Amino acid sequence: MTTQLVKCPTCKTTITVSGEPGEKIFLTCPQCNQKGAFTIPGEKSAKTMVTNSATIEVNGLTKSYNHFTAVNNVSFTVKKGEIFGFLGPNGAGKTTTIKSMLDLIHANTGTIKINGIDVRTHGKEAKKNVGYMPEKVAFYDNLTALQNLRFYAEIKHAPKEECIHLIEEFGLGDTGKKRVGKFSKGMVQRLGMARAILGNPSILILDEPSGGLDPRGVVLIRDKILEMKKKGTTIFVSSHILSEIQEICNRVGIINKGVLVAQDTVEGLSKKLNLKPQITVTIDSMSAKIENAVKKLLGVDSVKTQGNTLEIVCDGAMKAKVILAISTAGGNIQNLQTKEPSLEEVFMRYTEA
C-alpha cells in the first residue's frame, strides 16, 4: 500500500490517496467537488489529479442493430457548465446516443466518459451525479406524485424534504392523493423533470423534456433549465422545439441518419452555411430610386419590396451602408429590424436529404 498527496488543480486543496502502485483512484475534492482520477505511481512523486474541462466526452460512438447502424462514429464534448443542444430528425439516432451515453444500451465501439470516468468500466461512479429524463417518462401508476418522488429520493440518497418543494414548483401541488396513472401527459412530463433534478445533480441529460407540454409547461421547463445552468449544472438536452434550443443553448450538435453532421454555436453554424441576416426597413414613401440604391450595394444578396417596406438579405456589416443608401436616395426611415439566421434554417440545411 502506497500513500500519496494529491493537489486539486482547481482549488489547490491537498488530498491524501492510498492504494497499490498502478491502481487508478477516482477522487472528488472535498473543498470544491472537482472530480478526477489519479493513478498510484511506483517510484514517482505525487501527481496532480487528471481533469478535463469537458464534462461529457463521446468518442467514436457506433451502435448497430443487426445490419442497421443507428449511430455511426459520433464524437462530441460537452463543456462544464454549458447547455448543449442535441438535434436531429425523427430516427436520426438521438435517443440511441443518449442511452449509450448512460450505458443503458451497449455501444459496439467508442468510449463515453463523464467527468473523466469511463461509463462502461465505472458506470456507477460516472453516473452518480447525473439527473436523467428519458424520452418516454414512466412512473408507478398506482402511486401519487409525492410517493413516486420519495421512492426515487431514497434510491438517489436525496433529501426527501425536497420532494414536496419540487411537487409545488412544477405545478403538481394540487394533485393530492391522485395516482400518477390518472395524470395527463403534461403532468407526467413535469413530474419527470422534477425527478431528474431531484438531489441537485451536477449534470442533467434531458431527452425531449418539453414533449407533450402546453406553452406554460414549456416555459416552466425552460426557466428551470436556465436556473440550473446558473447554479453551474452541465446540461445536455435533446428537443424538437428549435426556438427553445436556440434561446437557451451555448452550442448545438446536429445528427442526421446516425452521423453527427455539425457541432458549433448557432452563429458559427450559420457562418459555415453562409446564412445571412435579413434587414427589414420601413420608410415613409417607397420609390424605384430607393430600391435600386439598395440593390446596387455590394454585399446585398436580395431585396424584396412590400408597400413601404424593404426586406434585404445581406452581410451583417452592411446595415450602416443600407441606411446611408436609403437616406441618400431620399428615404425617411421609420422602422428598422434585423432578423438573424434561425436555428430552424440551420437545421433544415444540415438535414437535407
Phi, psi and chi 1 to 4 in degrees:
 res  aa     phi    psi   chi1   chi2   chi3   chi4
   1 MET       -  131.1 -178.8   72.9   69.3      -
   2 THR  -118.6  140.4  -58.7      -      -      -
   3 THR  -112.7  133.3  -60.9      -      -      -
   4 GLN  -130.1  152.5  -63.8  -75.3  -27.2      -
   5 LEU  -102.6  125.3  -62.9  178.1      -      -
   6 VAL  -118.9  134.2 -179.4      -      -      -
   7 LYS   -99.1  130.1  -80.4 -168.7  176.3 -179.2
   8 CYS   -68.5  128.1  172.7      -      -      -
   9 PRO   -70.5  -17.2   27.0  -35.3      -      -
  10 THR   -85.8  -53.2  -58.1      -      -      -
  11 CYS  -113.8   -1.4   67.0      -      -      -
  12 LYS    69.0   14.4  -52.5  -55.5  179.0 -175.0
  13 THR   -66.3  137.9  -63.0      -      -      -
  14 THR   -88.5  129.5  -60.6      -      -      -
  15 ILE  -119.9  136.5  -53.5  167.3      -      -
  16 THR   -91.6  127.9  -58.4      -      -      -
  17 VAL  -125.5  135.0 -177.7      -      -      -
  18 SER  -125.7  141.4  -63.1      -      -      -
  19 GLY   175.8  178.2      -      -      -      -
  20 GLU   -83.8  148.7  -61.1  -62.1  -29.8      -
  21 PRO   -53.1  130.1  -27.1   35.6      -      -
  22 GLY    90.1  -10.4      -      -      -      -
  23 GLU   -76.1  136.0 -178.4 -179.2   -3.8      -
  24 LYS   -94.4  121.8 -169.5  173.3 -175.1  179.1
  25 ILE  -109.9  129.8  -51.3  -66.6      -      -
  26 PHE   -93.8  130.8  -65.9   97.7      -      -
  27 LEU  -123.6  152.8  -55.5  171.0      -      -
  28 THR  -131.0  121.8  -60.7      -      -      -
  29 CYS   -64.6  126.9  176.1      -      -      -
  30 PRO   -69.2  -16.5   25.9  -34.3      -      -
  31 GLN   -90.2  -50.1 -174.2   66.4   31.0      -
  32 CYS  -117.4    0.5   68.6      -      -      -
  33 ASN    66.7   14.1  -68.7  -37.3      -      -
  34 GLN   -64.1  135.6  171.8   69.9   59.8      -
  35 LYS  -104.5  151.9  -62.9 -178.3 -176.7  -60.5
  36 GLY  -172.3 -177.2      -      -      -      -
  37 ALA  -131.5  145.8      -      -      -      -
  38 PHE  -138.5  128.8  173.7   76.2      -      -
  39 THR   -98.8  125.0  -59.5      -      -      -
  40 ILE   -64.2  119.7  -59.1  -66.6      -      -
  41 PRO   -79.7  170.4   30.8  -34.3      -      -
  42 GLY   -86.8  -82.6      -      -      -      -
  43 GLU   -94.3   -6.9  -58.9  -62.5  -33.5      -
  44 LYS   -81.1  161.0  -63.1  179.9 -179.6  179.1
  45 SER   -80.8 -179.1   57.7      -      -      -
  46 ALA   -59.0  143.9      -      -      -      -
  47 LYS  -114.0  170.3  -58.6  -76.3 -173.8 -179.1
  48 THR   -95.9  147.9  -60.8      -      -      -
  49 MET   -55.5  140.4  -79.6 -162.2  -60.9      -
  50 VAL   -83.4  121.6  177.5      -      -      -
  51 THR  -133.6  167.5   60.2      -      -      -
  52 ASN  -148.0  143.7 -164.1  -52.7      -      -
  53 SER   -68.8  -16.7   60.3      -      -      -
  54 ALA   -82.0  122.9      -      -      -      -
  55 THR   -80.3  -38.6  -63.4      -      -      -
  56 ILE  -121.6  128.2  -60.3  172.3      -      -
  57 GLU  -126.7  120.0  -59.6  170.1   86.5      -
  58 VAL  -118.2  123.2  176.0      -      -      -
  59 ASN  -130.3  119.5  -68.3  -60.2      -      -
  60 GLY    61.8   33.6      -      -      -      -
  61 LEU   -70.5  123.2  172.9   63.2      -      -
  62 THR  -132.9  132.4  -63.1      -      -      -
  63 LYS  -135.8  123.5  175.0   61.8 -178.8  176.1
  64 SER  -121.4  149.4  -61.5      -      -      -
  65 TYR  -120.7  108.4  -62.4   94.8      -      -
  66 ASN    56.1 -113.1  -64.3  -36.9      -      -
  67 HIS  -102.4    7.8  -60.1  -65.5      -      -
  68 PHE  -105.0  125.5  173.1   69.5      -      -
  69 THR   -95.1  107.8  -57.9      -      -      -
  70 ALA   -78.8  -37.3      -      -      -      -
  71 VAL  -134.3  128.1  177.5      -      -      -
  72 ASN  -122.7  101.3 -171.7    5.3      -      -
  73 ASN    54.5   50.3 -164.5   29.6      -      -
  74 VAL   -87.2  131.6  165.6      -      -      -
  75 SER  -136.1  134.2  -61.0      -      -      -
  76 PHE  -164.8  165.3   60.2   84.5      -      -
  77 THR  -128.9  150.9   59.6      -      -      -
  78 VAL  -120.3  120.2 -177.9      -      -      -
  79 LYS   -77.9  154.0  -60.4  173.3 -175.6  175.6
  80 LYS   -60.4  128.5 -176.2  177.1 -179.7  179.9
  81 GLY    83.5    2.4      -      -      -      -
  82 GLU  -100.5  163.7   79.3  169.5  -19.3      -
  83 ILE  -105.0  119.0  -57.6  177.8      -      -
  84 PHE  -110.9  119.9 -174.4   91.1      -      -
  85 GLY   -91.8  135.2      -      -      -      -
  86 PHE  -118.5  113.2 -163.9   54.1      -      -
  87 LEU  -120.1  156.0  -49.4  174.2      -      -
  88 GLY   171.4  156.6      -      -      -      -
  89 PRO   -64.3  170.1  -13.5   26.5      -      -
  90 ASN   -58.6  134.4  -70.0  -27.4      -      -
  91 GLY    78.8   11.7      -      -      -      -
  92 ALA   -78.1  -19.9      -      -      -      -
  93 GLY   117.0   12.0      -      -      -      -
  94 LYS   -64.6  -54.0  -60.1 -173.8  -60.7  -62.6
  95 THR   -67.1  -36.3  -63.8      -      -      -
  96 THR   -60.7  -41.5  -60.4      -      -      -
  97 THR   -62.5  -46.1  -60.0      -      -      -
  98 ILE   -63.4  -45.0  -70.6  172.1      -      -
  99 LYS   -64.7  -34.1  -72.9 -176.8  176.2 -179.9
 100 SER   -68.3  -38.6  -62.3      -      -      -
 101 MET   -59.1  -33.0  -73.0  164.5   56.8      -
 102 LEU   -97.6    4.8  -65.6  167.5      -      -
 103 ASP    59.3   29.7 -156.1   33.3      -      -
 104 LEU   -78.0  -26.8  -61.0  175.7      -      -
 105 ILE  -128.9  151.9   57.1  175.5      -      -
 106 HIS   -94.2  122.7  -63.2  -49.1      -      -
 107 ALA   -71.3  151.7      -      -      -      -
 108 ASN   -70.5  -45.7  -62.5   88.9      -      -
 109 THR  -141.8  166.5   59.5      -      -      -
 110 GLY   105.7  166.2      -      -      -      -
 111 THR  -125.7  145.5   59.6      -      -      -
 112 ILE  -129.6  125.8  -59.7  109.4      -      -
 113 LYS  -124.6  138.4  -66.2 -178.0  179.1 -179.9
 114 ILE  -120.7  120.7  -62.5  177.3      -      -
 115 ASN    55.0   36.9  -76.8  -33.8      -      -
 116 GLY    78.9    2.5      -      -      -      -
 117 ILE  -106.4  129.1  -56.1  170.6      -      -
 118 ASP   -67.8  124.2 -166.5  -57.6      -      -
 119 VAL   -68.4  -33.3  171.5      -      -      -
 120 ARG   -71.7  -40.7  -69.1  -69.0  -62.1  -88.0
 121 THR   -93.7  -25.7   58.1      -      -      -
 122 HIS  -135.5   54.8  -63.5   85.4      -      -
 123 GLY   -57.9  -45.0      -      -      -      -
 124 LYS   -62.0  -44.1 -173.0  174.7 -179.2 -179.8
 125 GLU   -67.5  -41.0  176.5   70.1   17.7      -
 126 ALA   -66.3  -35.8      -      -      -      -
 127 LYS   -99.6    2.4  -65.6 -176.8  -72.5 -175.8
 128 LYS   -67.5  -20.9   70.3  177.7 -177.0  179.6
 129 ASN  -111.4   26.7  -69.2  -51.0      -      -
 130 VAL  -107.9  132.0  174.8      -      -      -
 131 GLY  -104.2  130.8      -      -      -      -
 132 TYR  -125.9  133.9  170.8   50.1      -      -
 133 MET  -121.9  109.9 -177.7  175.9  179.7      -
 134 PRO   -74.2  166.8   28.0  -34.3      -      -
 135 GLU   -62.4  -41.9 -179.8 -176.0   19.7      -
 136 LYS  -108.1  100.7  -64.1  178.6 -179.5  178.4
 137 VAL   -77.4  133.7  178.7      -      -      -
 138 ALA  -137.8  143.7      -      -      -      -
 139 PHE  -136.3  176.7  -71.0   95.0      -      -
 140 TYR   -77.6  112.0  -68.3  100.8      -      -
 141 ASP   -64.0  -25.3  -72.3  -13.5      -      -
 142 ASN   -87.8    0.4   61.4  -31.5      -      -
 143 LEU  -108.4  159.0  -60.1 -179.7      -      -
 144 THR   -79.2  171.3   66.8      -      -      -
 145 ALA   -59.4  -44.5      -      -      -      -
 146 LEU   -66.3  -41.2 -176.0   57.5      -      -
 147 GLN   -63.8  -39.9  -73.0  171.2  -24.3      -
 148 ASN   -62.5  -48.3  -93.9  -72.9      -      -
 149 LEU   -63.5  -39.8  -85.0 -165.0      -      -
 150 ARG   -64.5  -34.7  -77.4  176.7  171.2  166.9
 151 PHE   -63.1  -46.1  170.5   75.6      -      -
 152 TYR   -72.5  -28.9  -72.1  107.0      -      -
 153 ALA   -63.2  -38.4      -      -      -      -
 154 GLU   -66.5  -41.6 -172.7  170.2  -20.4      -
 155 ILE   -64.1  -41.1  -67.6  175.1      -      -
 156 LYS   -86.7   -0.3  -62.7  172.1   76.6  172.0
 157 HIS    56.5   40.1  -56.4  -69.1      -      -
 158 ALA  -100.5  151.6      -      -      -      -
 159 PRO   -61.5  127.1  -19.4   31.3      -      -
 160 LYS   -67.1  -18.2  -69.4 -173.1  177.5 -179.2
 161 GLU   -64.1  -24.5  -65.7   75.2   18.4      -
 162 GLU   -65.5  -27.4  -76.8 -174.7   31.4      -
 163 CYS   -61.9  -47.1  -61.9      -      -      -
 164 ILE   -63.0  -42.2  -64.8  176.8      -      -
 165 HIS   -60.7  -43.9  173.4   71.0      -      -
 166 LEU   -67.2  -38.2  -72.9  170.8      -      -
 167 ILE   -58.2  -44.6  -67.6  -70.6      -      -
 168 GLU   -68.7  -43.1  -66.4  -71.2  -17.1      -
 169 GLU   -61.6  -33.5 -172.7  174.2   -1.4      -
 170 PHE   -98.3   20.9  -77.0   92.1      -      -
 171 GLY    69.9   29.1      -      -      -      -
 172 LEU  -115.4   13.6  -60.7  170.0      -      -
 173 GLY   -65.5  -23.9      -      -      -      -
 174 ASP   -93.3    7.2   59.0   -7.4      -      -
 175 THR   -77.9  -21.3   57.7      -      -      -
 176 GLY    51.8 -121.6      -      -      -      -
 177 LYS   -92.2   11.0  -64.5 -177.6  179.0 -179.7
 178 LYS   -67.5  129.7 -174.2  175.4 -178.2  178.6
 179 ARG   -77.4  148.7  -65.1 -180.0  178.9 -179.6
 180 VAL   -62.0  -27.6  171.5      -      -      -
 181 GLY   -60.3  -19.2      -      -      -      -
 182 LYS   -98.0    2.4  -59.0  -67.7 -175.2 -179.3
 183 PHE   -75.1  153.4  -81.6   18.1      -      -
 184 SER   -76.4  167.3   67.9      -      -      -
 185 LYS   -58.1  -43.2  164.9   66.9  173.5  172.9
 186 GLY   -64.5  -38.2      -      -      -      -
 187 MET   -66.3  -41.7  -67.1  167.5   69.9      -
 188 VAL   -63.9  -37.8  172.6      -      -      -
 189 GLN   -64.6  -42.9 -159.5   73.4    4.1      -
 190 ARG   -65.2  -37.8  -78.6 -177.8  -85.1  150.6
 191 LEU   -65.9  -34.1 -174.7   59.3      -      -
 192 GLY   -63.7  -39.1      -      -      -      -
 193 MET   -68.0  -38.5 -174.8   65.4  179.8      -
 194 ALA   -61.2  -41.4      -      -      -      -
 195 ARG   -65.2  -38.2  177.6  176.7   62.5 -173.4
 196 ALA   -62.5  -39.0      -      -      -      -
 197 ILE   -93.8    0.2   66.5  174.1      -      -
 198 LEU   -58.5  128.1 -177.6   64.0      -      -
 199 GLY    89.2    3.0      -      -      -      -
 200 ASN    53.3   60.9 -164.4   30.3      -      -
 201 PRO   -67.4  153.2   27.2  -35.7      -      -
 202 SER   -83.4  -13.0   59.6      -      -      -
 203 ILE  -132.9  134.0  -58.9  168.2      -      -
 204 LEU  -118.7  131.9  -81.3  177.7      -      -
 205 ILE  -120.2  112.6  -63.3  177.8      -      -
 206 LEU  -119.8  120.5  -49.3  173.7      -      -
 207 ASP  -104.8  105.1 -165.8   -4.9      -      -
 208 GLU    54.1   58.7  -60.9  -71.7   -9.5      -
 209 PRO   -66.8  -21.3   25.6  -35.9      -      -
 210 SER   -97.5    4.9  -61.4      -      -      -
 211 GLY   -61.8  128.6      -      -      -      -
 212 GLY    79.2    5.7      -      -      -      -
 213 LEU   -93.2  147.7  -67.8  174.3      -      -
 214 ASP   -78.5  170.6   58.6   21.9      -      -
 215 PRO   -53.7  -37.6  -29.4   36.8      -      -
 216 ARG   -65.4  -40.0 -171.2  179.8  -64.0  -85.1
 217 GLY   -67.4  -36.7      -      -      -      -
 218 VAL   -61.6  -44.1  170.5      -      -      -
 219 VAL   -64.5  -39.7  171.4      -      -      -
 220 LEU   -60.8  -46.5  176.7   66.5      -      -
 221 ILE   -66.1  -43.2  -63.3  -62.4      -      -
 222 ARG   -60.4  -45.8 -179.4 -167.6   65.9 -160.6
 223 ASP   -64.1  -36.6  -70.6  -12.2      -      -
 224 LYS   -68.1  -38.6  175.3   51.6   66.1  173.8
 225 ILE   -61.6  -45.1  -70.4  173.1      -      -
 226 LEU   -66.2  -35.6  -68.5  173.1      -      -
 227 GLU   -64.7  -42.5 -179.5 -174.8  -40.1      -
 228 MET   -65.6  -36.6  -65.3  -64.9  -74.3      -
 229 LYS   -62.2  -40.9 -178.9 -177.2 -174.5  -60.7
 230 LYS   -60.6  -27.5  -72.4 -178.8 -179.8  177.6
 231 LYS   -81.9   -3.8  -66.1  179.0  179.7  178.2
 232 GLY    98.4    6.7      -      -      -      -
 233 THR   -70.0  137.6  -53.1      -      -      -
 234 THR   -88.3  129.5  -57.8      -      -      -
 235 ILE  -128.1  125.3  -57.2  167.0      -      -
 236 PHE  -111.8  118.5  180.0   96.7      -      -
 237 VAL  -132.1  130.1   55.2      -      -      -
 238 SER  -104.5  135.1  166.5      -      -      -
 239 SER  -158.9  153.3  177.4      -      -      -
 240 HIS   -96.9   -8.9  -81.3  110.0      -      -
 241 ILE   -87.3   89.6  -54.8  178.7      -      -
 242 LEU   -64.2  -34.1  -59.8 -175.3      -      -
 243 SER   -64.1  -35.9   58.4      -      -      -
 244 GLU   -68.4  -43.7  -70.9  -68.3  -46.5      -
 245 ILE   -60.9  -44.1  -69.4  -68.5      -      -
 246 GLN   -62.4  -34.7 -179.0  164.8    4.6      -
 247 GLU   -74.7  -34.0 -173.3  170.6  -16.1      -
 248 ILE  -108.0  -20.3   66.7  174.3      -      -
 249 CYS   -89.1  142.5  -71.1      -      -      -
 250 ASN   -77.1  -42.0  -58.4  102.7      -      -
 251 ARG  -141.4  161.8  -67.1 -173.3  -56.5  129.8
 252 VAL  -134.4  152.4  -62.7      -      -      -
 253 GLY  -121.1  138.7      -      -      -      -
 254 ILE  -117.7  123.3  -60.0  176.4      -      -
 255 ILE  -111.2  138.0 -171.5  171.2      -      -
 256 ASN  -142.5  123.8 -170.8   34.4      -      -
 257 LYS    54.2   38.8  -62.0  178.4 -178.7  177.6
 258 GLY    84.1   -2.7      -      -      -      -
 259 VAL  -113.4  132.7  177.9      -      -      -
 260 LEU   -76.6  107.2 -168.6   69.4      -      -
 261 VAL   -93.0  -15.1  -66.4      -      -      -
 262 ALA  -159.8  149.9      -      -      -      -
 263 GLN  -156.7  112.4 -178.9 -176.0  175.7      -
 264 ASP  -179.5 -176.5 -155.1  -20.6      -      -
 265 THR   -72.6  162.1   62.0      -      -      -
 266 VAL   -60.6  -41.4  175.6      -      -      -
 267 GLU   -62.7  -42.6 -178.2 -178.7   -1.0      -
 268 GLY   -64.5  -40.3      -      -      -      -
 269 LEU   -67.5  -36.3  -66.2  177.8      -      -
 270 SER   -62.4  -41.0  -62.1      -      -      -
 271 LYS   -65.7  -39.9  -72.2 -180.0  179.0  178.1
 272 LYS   -63.1  -32.8  -70.1  175.3 -176.3  176.6
 273 LEU   -90.0   -0.8  -67.2  173.3      -      -
 274 ASN    60.4   34.1 -161.4   30.1      -      -
 275 LEU   -78.4  136.4  -64.0  178.2      -      -
 276 LYS  -118.8  153.0  -62.6 -179.8  179.7 -179.7
 277 PRO   -70.6  161.9   24.9  -32.9      -      -
 278 GLN  -111.7  126.8  175.9 -179.6  -68.5      -
 279 ILE  -102.7  123.6  -59.6  173.6      -      -
 280 THR  -108.7  119.2  -57.3      -      -      -
 281 VAL  -120.7  125.7 -175.3      -      -      -
 282 THR  -106.9  128.6  -57.8      -      -      -
 283 ILE  -121.0  168.3   57.4  179.3      -      -
 284 ASP   -71.7  -32.7   57.7   -7.6      -      -
 285 SER  -153.5  124.7  180.0      -      -      -
 286 MET   -85.3  147.7 -175.6   60.9   65.3      -
 287 SER  -147.5  158.4   69.4      -      -      -
 288 ALA   -62.5  -32.3      -      -      -      -
 289 LYS   -62.2  -43.2 -178.1 -179.8  178.5 -178.1
 290 ILE   -66.7  -45.6  -66.0  172.3      -      -
 291 GLU   -61.3  -44.8 -174.2  176.6   -7.3      -
 292 ASN   -66.8  -34.4  -70.1  -28.7      -      -
 293 ALA   -62.6  -37.4      -      -      -      -
 294 VAL   -74.7  -41.1  176.1      -      -      -
 295 LYS   -62.4  -29.6  -74.3 -178.7  176.3  179.6
 296 LYS   -76.8  -13.6  -69.8  178.0 -178.5  178.2
 297 LEU   -69.6  132.5  -68.2  172.7      -      -
 298 LEU   -69.2  132.4  -67.9  175.0      -      -
 299 GLY   103.0   -8.8      -      -      -      -
 300 VAL   -92.1  121.1  171.2      -      -      -
 301 ASP   -85.1  -41.5  -74.4   10.0      -      -
 302 SER  -155.9  153.5   66.4      -      -      -
 303 VAL  -135.8  124.8  178.6      -      -      -
 304 LYS  -118.0  139.7  -68.0 -178.2 -179.4  179.2
 305 THR  -114.1  127.7  -55.6      -      -      -
 306 GLN  -132.1  100.6  -66.4 -176.3  -11.3      -
 307 GLY    63.9 -121.0      -      -      -      -
 308 ASN   -98.4   19.8  -69.8  -26.9      -      -
 309 THR  -117.3  133.9  -60.8      -      -      -
 310 LEU  -107.7  130.5  -70.5  164.0      -      -
 311 GLU  -110.1  112.7  -66.2 -179.6   -7.1      -
 312 ILE  -119.1  122.8  -52.9  155.0      -      -
 313 VAL  -100.2  119.9  176.3      -      -      -
 314 CYS  -159.0  173.2   62.9      -      -      -
 315 ASP   -59.8  145.5  -65.2  -31.8      -      -
 316 GLY   -59.7  -30.1      -      -      -      -
 317 ALA   -76.4   -3.1      -      -      -      -
 318 MET   -86.4   -5.6  -71.0  -66.4  -62.3      -
 319 LYS   -55.2  -46.4 -174.8 -173.3  -67.6 -172.9
 320 ALA   -63.1  -39.7      -      -      -      -
 321 LYS   -68.3  -35.9  -67.9 -177.3  178.7  179.3
 322 VAL   -63.5  -46.0  167.7      -      -      -
 323 ILE   -61.3  -43.9  -66.1  171.7      -      -
 324 LEU   -63.9  -42.2 -179.7   60.1      -      -
 325 ALA   -63.6  -40.9      -      -      -      -
 326 ILE   -66.2  -44.0  -67.7  172.5      -      -
 327 SER   -65.0  -42.2  -61.1      -      -      -
 328 THR   -65.1  -31.4  -57.6      -      -      -
 329 ALA   -83.7    2.9      -      -      -      -
 330 GLY    99.7    9.8      -      -      -      -
 331 GLY   -86.9  142.0      -      -      -      -
 332 ASN  -109.3  106.8 -178.2   24.0      -      -
 333 ILE   -74.5  126.8  -64.1  175.2      -      -
 334 GLN  -103.3  -29.4  -64.7 -178.6  -30.4      -
 335 ASN  -155.6  144.3 -171.7   36.6      -      -
 336 LEU  -142.3  129.2 -174.8  146.5      -      -
 337 GLN  -132.8  144.3  -66.9  179.9  -32.5      -
 338 THR  -116.9  127.6  -58.4      -      -      -
 339 LYS  -113.1  112.5 -179.5 -176.7  177.2 -176.9
 340 GLU   -73.8  157.9  -63.7  -65.4  -26.3      -
 341 PRO   -57.3  135.2  -25.5   34.7      -      -
 342 SER   -88.9  161.5   68.4      -      -      -
 343 LEU   -63.9  -29.9 -177.8   55.2      -      -
 344 GLU   -61.5  -42.8 -177.9  176.8   -8.4      -
 345 GLU   -63.2  -44.2  -67.0  175.6   82.0      -
 346 VAL   -61.2  -46.6  171.6      -      -      -
 347 PHE   -60.1  -46.3  178.3   82.2      -      -
 348 MET   -62.9  -38.7  -65.5  -59.0  -68.9      -
 349 ARG   -68.3  -42.4  -73.8  -77.5  -65.7  -85.9
 350 TYR   -76.5  -17.7  -87.0  110.7      -      -
 351 THR  -111.0   17.0   56.7      -      -      -
 352 GLU   -63.8  144.7  -71.3  173.9  -12.2      -
 353 ALA   -67.4      -      -      -      -      -
